[in-house]
Amino acid sequence: MKNKHLIVIPARNEEACIGQTLEELLPVLPENCRISVGLNGCDDGTASKCGEFPVFVGTADTVGYGHGCLAGIEAANSEGFQANTFIFFAADGANRPEDVLTLIDCFEKTKDLKFVMGIRKFSLQTWSREFGRALPNLLLGLTCTFLGGQFFHDLAPLRLIETNLFKRMQLREKTWGWTIEAQIRAAQLGEEIHPVPVIERERTAGEQKVSGVSLRRSLQIGLKIAAAGFRTRFRGYPADQKESAS
């Protein structure tokens, strides 16, 4: 029996690009994959645009990347789609559809693998053109290395996580810290994160919200993400405490 994969796309005010993202992604996915868009704090026509496509749509009133991810997952669950993995994908067209297939192929072919992460390659050309995005991501990757004990040079949002591991993680950081918490939690739970190289593109339309805005803004956000990483490192998670006591 084939594994079922849910592509989770958190979106906040992405009316200008979500249609193009879905048009590009849907044709390349195998039949055992579905897409769920998680709207978080949207006040534009993103929901209406998603309604033109055969995808699940979930809504969270609160702004935040993690809120959008959870809304997408809950929407698929409510429709009876029980996925074996969650694959987190960008709404703005920055991720390539073919890289999703690479993550799935790696998961299917590697025994006992539960976390596959698309690591972006930063060339010298990228560093010179997008220093404000490349440097914070490098620093956050190294912060994650320090806090989680597995080496990273990136904090990459394109990732595949097996659903049982996702549940065990008990992710709490639903805004800036969603990605770093997952990486640290996987390490705390003794799971290897398998990196695969991917290419990140420019957003196709709309407004950049996180990285690449300015070096100062990226560093401000980076500090919030790092703080979430430290909270994760020293926070007590109920299931962890129960397991350690047994």
ZAZA-165685 format. One record per residue (C-alpha): residue number from 1; residue in three letters; x, y, z. Coordinates in steps of 0.05 Angstrom, whole numbers, plus 5000, padded with zeros to 4 digits. Last residue first. Layout:
# residues N
<r vokol="NUM" dovex="ALA" east="X" north="Y" up="Z"/>
...
//
This chain:
# residues 246
<r vokol="246" dovex="SER" east="5179" north="5098" up="5646"/>
<r vokol="245" dovex="ALA" east="5200" north="5165" up="5674"/>
<r vokol="244" dovex="SER" east="5237" north="5186" up="5611"/>
<r vokol="243" dovex="GLU" east="5176" north="5170" up="5569"/>
<r vokol="242" dovex="LYS" east="5129" north="5211" up="5613"/>
<r vokol="241" dovex="GLN" east="5176" north="5271" up="5612"/>
<r vokol="240" dovex="ASP" east="5183" north="5268" up="5537"/>
<r vokol="239" dovex="ALA" east="5107" north="5263" up="5529"/>
<r vokol="238" dovex="PRO" east="5097" north="5325" up="5573"/>
<r vokol="237" dovex="TYR" east="5147" north="5369" up="5536"/>
<r vokol="236" dovex="GLY" east="5192" north="5410" up="5582"/>
<r vokol="235" dovex="ARG" east="5223" north="5472" up="5550"/>
<r vokol="234" dovex="PHE" east="5298" north="5481" up="5552"/>
<r vokol="233" dovex="ARG" east="5317" north="5469" up="5479"/>
<r vokol="232" dovex="THR" east="5250" north="5493" up="5452"/>
<r vokol="231" dovex="ARG" east="5255" north="5560" up="5488"/>
<r vokol="230" dovex="PHE" east="5326" north="5568" up="5461"/>
<r vokol="229" dovex="GLY" east="5300" north="5555" up="5390"/>
<r vokol="228" dovex="ALA" east="5243" north="5604" up="5399"/>
<r vokol="227" dovex="ALA" east="5295" north="5657" up="5419"/>
<r vokol="226" dovex="ALA" east="5334" north="5641" up="5355"/>
<r vokol="225" dovex="ILE" east="5271" north="5652" up="5314"/>
<r vokol="224" dovex="LYS" east="5258" north="5719" up="5347"/>
<r vokol="223" dovex="LEU" east="5331" north="5739" up="5336"/>
<r vokol="222" dovex="GLY" east="5325" north="5720" up="5263"/>
<r vokol="221" dovex="ILE" east="5264" north="5764" up="5255"/>
<r vokol="220" dovex="GLN" east="5305" north="5824" up="5277"/>
<r vokol="219" dovex="LEU" east="5363" north="5801" up="5233"/>
<r vokol="218" dovex="SER" east="5317" north="5796" up="5172"/>
<r vokol="217" dovex="ARG" east="5290" north="5866" up="5187"/>
<r vokol="216" dovex="ARG" east="5360" north="5896" up="5191"/>
<r vokol="215" dovex="LEU" east="5384" north="5860" up="5129"/>
<r vokol="214" dovex="SER" east="5324" north="5882" up="5090"/>
<r vokol="213" dovex="VAL" east="5261" north="5849" up="5062"/>
<r vokol="212" dovex="GLY" east="5298" north="5786" up="5039"/>
<r vokol="211" dovex="SER" east="5267" north="5742" up="5092"/>
<r vokol="210" dovex="VAL" east="5198" north="5743" up="5125"/>
<r vokol="209" dovex="LYS" east="5139" north="5777" up="5092"/>
<r vokol="208" dovex="GLN" east="5155" north="5786" up="5018"/>
<r vokol="207" dovex="GLU" east="5095" north="5818" up="4984"/>
<r vokol="206" dovex="GLY" east="5059" north="5790" up="4923"/>
<r vokol="205" dovex="ALA" east="5084" north="5756" up="4861"/>
<r vokol="204" dovex="THR" east="5127" north="5698" up="4836"/>
<r vokol="203" dovex="ARG" east="5171" north="5692" up="4897"/>
<r vokol="202" dovex="GLU" east="5244" north="5685" up="4877"/>
<r vokol="201" dovex="ARG" east="5268" north="5613" up="4872"/>
<r vokol="200" dovex="GLU" east="5296" north="5564" up="4923"/>
<r vokol="199" dovex="ILE" east="5336" north="5505" up="4896"/>
<r vokol="198" dovex="VAL" east="5340" north="5439" up="4933"/>
<r vokol="197" dovex="PRO" east="5395" north="5395" up="4962"/>
<r vokol="196" dovex="VAL" east="5373" north="5336" up="5006"/>
<r vokol="195" dovex="PRO" east="5384" north="5334" up="5081"/>
<r vokol="194" dovex="HIS" east="5363" north="5274" up="5124"/>
<r vokol="193" dovex="ILE" east="5342" north="5293" up="5195"/>
<r vokol="192" dovex="GLU" east="5358" north="5236" up="5241"/>
<r vokol="191" dovex="GLU" east="5309" north="5222" up="5298"/>
<r vokol="190" dovex="GLY" east="5331" north="5217" up="5371"/>
<r vokol="189" dovex="LEU" east="5271" north="5253" up="5400"/>
<r vokol="188" dovex="GLN" east="5313" north="5313" up="5420"/>
<r vokol="187" dovex="ALA" east="5340" north="5316" up="5348"/>
<r vokol="186" dovex="ALA" east="5270" north="5317" up="5319"/>
<r vokol="185" dovex="ARG" east="5251" north="5370" up="5370"/>
<r vokol="184" dovex="ILE" east="5309" north="5415" up="5349"/>
<r vokol="183" dovex="GLN" east="5289" north="5412" up="5276"/>
<r vokol="182" dovex="ALA" east="5215" north="5421" up="5290"/>
<r vokol="181" dovex="GLU" east="5228" north="5480" up="5337"/>
<r vokol="180" dovex="ILE" east="5271" north="5515" up="5284"/>
<r vokol="179" dovex="THR" east="5215" north="5512" up="5232"/>
<r vokol="178" dovex="TRP" east="5157" north="5535" up="5276"/>
<r vokol="177" dovex="GLY" east="5195" north="5590" up="5313"/>
<r vokol="176" dovex="TRP" east="5169" north="5653" up="5279"/>
<r vokol="175" dovex="THR" east="5095" north="5639" up="5292"/>
<r vokol="174" dovex="LYS" east="5065" north="5574" up="5317"/>
<r vokol="173" dovex="GLU" east="5119" north="5555" up="5367"/>
<r vokol="172" dovex="ARG" east="5086" north="5499" up="5407"/>
<r vokol="171" dovex="LEU" east="5102" north="5436" up="5366"/>
<r vokol="170" dovex="GLN" east="5082" north="5372" up="5401"/>
<r vokol="169" dovex="MET" east="5141" north="5334" up="5368"/>
<r vokol="168" dovex="ARG" east="5108" north="5266" up="5380"/>
<r vokol="167" dovex="LYS" east="5051" north="5285" up="5332"/>
<r vokol="166" dovex="PHE" east="5100" north="5304" up="5277"/>
<r vokol="165" dovex="LEU" east="5139" north="5239" up="5289"/>
<r vokol="164" dovex="ASN" east="5074" north="5200" up="5278"/>
<r vokol="163" dovex="THR" east="5060" north="5241" up="5215"/>
<r vokol="162" dovex="GLU" east="5126" north="5230" up="5180"/>
<r vokol="161" dovex="ILE" east="5158" north="5298" up="5165"/>
<r vokol="160" dovex="LEU" east="5176" north="5324" up="5096"/>
<r vokol="159" dovex="ARG" east="5210" north="5392" up="5090"/>
<r vokol="158" dovex="LEU" east="5213" north="5456" up="5050"/>
<r vokol="157" dovex="PRO" east="5222" north="5509" up="5105"/>
<r vokol="156" dovex="ALA" east="5298" north="5506" up="5108"/>
<r vokol="155" dovex="LEU" east="5336" north="5532" up="5168"/>
<r vokol="154" dovex="ASP" east="5405" north="5527" up="5137"/>
<r vokol="153" dovex="HIS" east="5477" north="5508" up="5154"/>
<r vokol="152" dovex="PHE" east="5455" north="5449" up="5196"/>
<r vokol="151" dovex="PHE" east="5494" north="5400" up="5239"/>
<r vokol="150" dovex="GLN" east="5455" north="5357" up="5289"/>
<r vokol="149" dovex="GLY" east="5463" north="5371" up="5364"/>
<r vokol="148" dovex="GLY" east="5397" north="5407" up="5373"/>
<r vokol="147" dovex="LEU" east="5415" north="5472" up="5407"/>
<r vokol="146" dovex="PHE" east="5484" north="5483" up="5375"/>
<r vokol="145" dovex="THR" east="5463" north="5458" up="5307"/>
<r vokol="144" dovex="CYS" east="5400" north="5500" up="5310"/>
<r vokol="143" dovex="THR" east="5443" north="5561" up="5323"/>
<r vokol="142" dovex="LEU" east="5487" north="5541" up="5263"/>
<r vokol="141" dovex="GLY" east="5425" north="5538" up="5219"/>
<r vokol="140" dovex="LEU" east="5402" north="5605" up="5247"/>
<r vokol="139" dovex="LEU" east="5469" north="5637" up="5230"/>
<r vokol="138" dovex="LEU" east="5466" north="5609" up="5159"/>
<r vokol="137" dovex="ASN" east="5395" north="5631" up="5150"/>
<r vokol="136" dovex="PRO" east="5411" north="5701" up="5176"/>
<r vokol="135" dovex="LEU" east="5470" north="5706" up="5126"/>
<r vokol="134" dovex="ALA" east="5433" north="5681" up="5064"/>
<r vokol="133" dovex="ARG" east="5372" north="5727" up="5070"/>
<r vokol="132" dovex="GLY" east="5404" north="5796" up="5077"/>
<r vokol="131" dovex="PHE" east="5462" north="5775" up="5032"/>
<r vokol="130" dovex="GLU" east="5415" north="5764" up="4974"/>
<r vokol="129" dovex="ARG" east="5454" north="5786" up="4913"/>
<r vokol="128" dovex="SER" east="5526" north="5777" up="4937"/>
<r vokol="127" dovex="TRP" east="5509" north="5713" up="4976"/>
<r vokol="126" dovex="THR" east="5469" north="5685" up="4918"/>
<r vokol="125" dovex="GLN" east="5527" north="5696" up="4869"/>
<r vokol="124" dovex="LEU" east="5575" north="5663" up="4918"/>
<r vokol="123" dovex="SER" east="5527" north="5603" up="4918"/>
<r vokol="122" dovex="PHE" east="5478" north="5589" up="4974"/>
<r vokol="121" dovex="LYS" east="5450" north="5519" up="4968"/>
<r vokol="120" dovex="ARG" east="5383" north="5508" up="5001"/>
<r vokol="119" dovex="ILE" east="5373" north="5446" up="5043"/>
<r vokol="118" dovex="GLY" east="5308" north="5409" up="5031"/>
<r vokol="117" dovex="MET" east="5294" north="5370" up="5095"/>
<r vokol="116" dovex="VAL" east="5273" north="5297" up="5102"/>
<r vokol="115" dovex="PHE" east="5247" north="5273" up="5169"/>
<r vokol="114" dovex="LYS" east="5221" north="5204" up="5185"/>
<r vokol="113" dovex="LEU" east="5271" north="5155" up="5155"/>
<r vokol="112" dovex="ASP" east="5263" north="5084" up="5180"/>
<r vokol="111" dovex="LYS" east="5287" north="5054" up="5114"/>
<r vokol="110" dovex="THR" east="5307" north="5102" up="5059"/>
<r vokol="109" dovex="LYS" east="5274" north="5091" up="4991"/>
<r vokol="108" dovex="GLU" east="5205" north="5120" up="5004"/>
<r vokol="107" dovex="PHE" east="5230" north="5180" up="5043"/>
<r vokol="106" dovex="CYS" east="5282" north="5198" up="4991"/>
<r vokol="105" dovex="ASP" east="5231" north="5192" up="4935"/>
<r vokol="104" dovex="ILE" east="5182" north="5236" up="4972"/>
<r vokol="103" dovex="LEU" east="5235" north="5290" up="4984"/>
<r vokol="102" dovex="THR" east="5256" north="5288" up="4910"/>
<r vokol="101" dovex="LEU" east="5184" north="5292" up="4888"/>
<r vokol="100" dovex="VAL" east="5174" north="5355" up="4929"/>
<r vokol="99" dovex="ASP" east="5237" north="5383" up="4895"/>
<r vokol="98" dovex="GLU" east="5203" north="5375" up="4828"/>
<r vokol="97" dovex="PRO" east="5149" north="5423" up="4850"/>
<r vokol="96" dovex="ARG" east="5200" north="5479" up="4859"/>
<r vokol="95" dovex="ASN" east="5195" north="5522" up="4922"/>
<r vokol="94" dovex="ALA" east="5194" north="5598" up="4919"/>
<r vokol="93" dovex="GLY" east="5125" north="5599" up="4887"/>
<r vokol="92" dovex="ASP" east="5093" north="5643" up="4940"/>
<r vokol="91" dovex="ALA" east="5053" north="5590" up="4977"/>
<r vokol="90" dovex="ALA" east="5115" north="5554" up="5002"/>
<r vokol="89" dovex="PHE" east="5112" north="5479" up="5017"/>
<r vokol="88" dovex="PHE" east="5110" north="5437" up="5079"/>
<r vokol="87" dovex="ILE" east="5105" north="5362" up="5065"/>
<r vokol="86" dovex="PHE" east="5065" north="5323" up="5116"/>
<r vokol="85" dovex="THR" east="5073" north="5248" up="5116"/>
<r vokol="84" dovex="ASN" east="5031" north="5186" up="5125"/>
<r vokol="83" dovex="ALA" east="4967" north="5224" up="5109"/>
<r vokol="82" dovex="GLN" east="4897" north="5208" up="5132"/>
<r vokol="81" dovex="PHE" east="4849" north="5245" up="5086"/>
<r vokol="80" dovex="GLY" east="4781" north="5241" up="5119"/>
<r vokol="79" dovex="GLU" east="4755" north="5310" up="5100"/>
<r vokol="78" dovex="SER" east="4765" north="5336" up="5171"/>
<r vokol="77" dovex="ASN" east="4836" north="5310" up="5170"/>
<r vokol="76" dovex="ALA" east="4851" north="5350" up="5107"/>
<r vokol="75" dovex="ALA" east="4825" north="5414" up="5139"/>
<r vokol="74" dovex="GLU" east="4862" north="5400" up="5204"/>
<r vokol="73" dovex="ILE" east="4928" north="5394" up="5167"/>
<r vokol="72" dovex="GLY" east="4917" north="5460" up="5130"/>
<r vokol="71" dovex="ALA" east="4897" north="5496" up="5194"/>
<r vokol="70" dovex="LEU" east="4959" north="5468" up="5229"/>
<r vokol="69" dovex="CYS" east="5005" north="5495" up="5175"/>
<r vokol="68" dovex="GLY" east="4971" north="5563" up="5176"/>
<r vokol="67" dovex="HIS" east="4977" north="5569" up="5251"/>
<r vokol="66" dovex="GLY" east="5050" north="5549" up="5245"/>
<r vokol="65" dovex="TYR" east="5064" north="5605" up="5196"/>
<r vokol="64" dovex="GLY" east="5029" north="5657" up="5239"/>
<r vokol="63" dovex="VAL" east="4971" north="5705" up="5236"/>
<r vokol="62" dovex="THR" east="4911" north="5683" up="5278"/>
<r vokol="61" dovex="ASP" east="4843" north="5674" up="5246"/>
<r vokol="60" dovex="ALA" east="4860" north="5604" up="5222"/>
<r vokol="59" dovex="THR" east="4828" north="5575" up="5160"/>
<r vokol="58" dovex="GLY" east="4833" north="5509" up="5124"/>
<r vokol="57" dovex="VAL" east="4828" north="5495" up="5050"/>
<r vokol="56" dovex="PHE" east="4833" north="5426" up="5018"/>
<r vokol="55" dovex="VAL" east="4852" north="5426" up="4945"/>
<r vokol="54" dovex="PRO" east="4818" north="5413" up="4878"/>
<r vokol="53" dovex="PHE" east="4828" north="5484" up="4851"/>
<r vokol="52" dovex="GLU" east="4784" north="5545" up="4840"/>
<r vokol="51" dovex="GLY" east="4769" north="5549" up="4915"/>
<r vokol="50" dovex="CYS" east="4842" north="5567" up="4926"/>
<r vokol="49" dovex="LYS" east="4830" north="5634" up="4891"/>
<r vokol="48" dovex="SER" east="4770" north="5648" up="4935"/>
<r vokol="47" dovex="ALA" east="4810" north="5635" up="4998"/>
<r vokol="46" dovex="THR" east="4868" north="5679" up="4975"/>
<r vokol="45" dovex="GLY" east="4821" north="5738" up="4962"/>
<r vokol="44" dovex="ASP" east="4847" north="5786" up="5014"/>
<r vokol="43" dovex="ASP" east="4841" north="5791" up="5090"/>
<r vokol="42" dovex="CYS" east="4881" north="5730" up="5109"/>
<r vokol="41" dovex="GLY" east="4900" north="5718" up="5182"/>
<r vokol="40" dovex="ASN" east="4925" north="5648" up="5170"/>
<r vokol="39" dovex="LEU" east="4901" north="5607" up="5110"/>
<r vokol="38" dovex="GLY" east="4923" north="5535" up="5109"/>
<r vokol="37" dovex="VAL" east="4924" north="5506" up="5039"/>
<r vokol="36" dovex="SER" east="4918" north="5430" up="5034"/>
<r vokol="35" dovex="ILE" east="4946" north="5391" up="4975"/>
<r vokol="34" dovex="ARG" east="4938" north="5317" up="4962"/>
<r vokol="33" dovex="CYS" east="4987" north="5263" up="4943"/>
<r vokol="32" dovex="ASN" east="4975" north="5189" up="4929"/>
<r vokol="31" dovex="GLU" east="4957" north="5204" up="4856"/>
<r vokol="30" dovex="PRO" east="5027" north="5229" up="4840"/>
<r vokol="29" dovex="LEU" east="5040" north="5304" up="4839"/>
<r vokol="28" dovex="VAL" east="5067" north="5337" up="4777"/>
<r vokol="27" dovex="PRO" east="5002" north="5367" up="4751"/>
<r vokol="26" dovex="LEU" east="4983" north="5399" up="4818"/>
<r vokol="25" dovex="LEU" east="5046" north="5439" up="4832"/>
<r vokol="24" dovex="GLU" east="5048" north="5489" up="4774"/>
<r vokol="23" dovex="GLU" east="4975" north="5508" up="4775"/>
<r vokol="22" dovex="LEU" east="4977" north="5509" up="4851"/>
<r vokol="21" dovex="THR" east="5035" north="5559" up="4853"/>
<r vokol="20" dovex="GLN" east="5004" north="5601" up="4798"/>
<r vokol="19" dovex="GLY" east="4939" north="5606" up="4837"/>
<r vokol="18" dovex="ILE" east="4974" north="5622" up="4902"/>
<r vokol="17" dovex="CYS" east="5012" north="5681" up="4872"/>
<r vokol="16" dovex="ALA" east="4971" north="5745" up="4875"/>
<r vokol="15" dovex="GLU" east="4921" north="5721" up="4926"/>
<r vokol="14" dovex="GLU" east="4978" north="5707" up="4975"/>
<r vokol="13" dovex="ASN" east="4949" north="5744" up="5035"/>
<r vokol="12" dovex="ARG" east="4974" north="5695" up="5087"/>
<r vokol="11" dovex="ALA" east="4987" north="5624" up="5063"/>
<r vokol="10" dovex="PRO" east="5010" north="5559" up="5095"/>
<r vokol="9" dovex="ILE" east="5017" north="5504" up="5042"/>
<r vokol="8" dovex="VAL" east="5014" north="5433" up="5068"/>
<r vokol="7" dovex="ILE" east="5027" north="5379" up="5016"/>
<r vokol="6" dovex="LEU" east="4996" north="5316" up="5045"/>
<r vokol="5" dovex="HIS" east="5028" north="5250" up="5027"/>
<r vokol="4" dovex="LYS" east="4995" north="5181" up="5027"/>
<r vokol="3" dovex="ASN" east="5042" north="5121" up="5031"/>
<r vokol="2" dovex="LYS" east="5028" north="5068" up="4980"/>
<r vokol="1" dovex="MET" east="5000" north="5000" up="5000"/>
//
